């Protein structure tokens, strides 16, 4: 199965076209979550925090509670259908969640390999490093997730886009050495 990533503006379109098993919405505290209807009751995680990396007045930083809720929700994904992840632009928070999901479900695959696949799937991916770091700690990856995102993102140019195009990446990788 695949992990689908898109901006908020394209959620309805992607849901209609791909019928995801689960949806994760990560939006600023003052944004409205998309109404996906009763079909997604219990299958739609809604997280509220800003796409920031350090504490700032009036801004909500991702925290351990967000990371634990995310990982618990991801752990329940059966992968019988795709998972859709979105944030406002489909660039920072949603790409961090896609990376975290792939790392969680592929414990025998190098985090660096997963990060490279994410970067190949979308050259605009700029995963929220704070959220990745929190998930890294919860999953006890000893900094490997954070390092993979930092190393694969080193030297990437600043992007001048309002929002990303929808993209997908695999949710399962072959076990390394198999």
C-alpha angles and dihedrals in degrees: 000000000000140000112232121204127190143147122265091258091064101043097102091048094050093044091052094046101041107025096216121212091223137010129208118196118192111183142155112274092254097050123099116240116233114261104236095174133234093309089075098046104135091007099076119078115197119198125181121206138111125259093251133128102205133035114276132177112269092009129109113225119207109260142189092271090057091049094048093048090048094050093046090052093046090049089060093055107113092193092227086127136017123280120228120212123184142167128175096285104014091235113093119013097029094048089050089053092048090052092047091049092051092047092049094051095042107049092160095053120089113255088225091058090051091047091051091051090051092050090048091050091053127013087195094060110124103167117208101256094202093058091045090051092050092050090046089058095045091049091044094233093151094233096307094121093049093046092049092054093045094046096046091045096047110123097007111149123246108265124225101203130124093212140352127252115249113268140168138218132188120271093203130052130188112262108260112250092019 
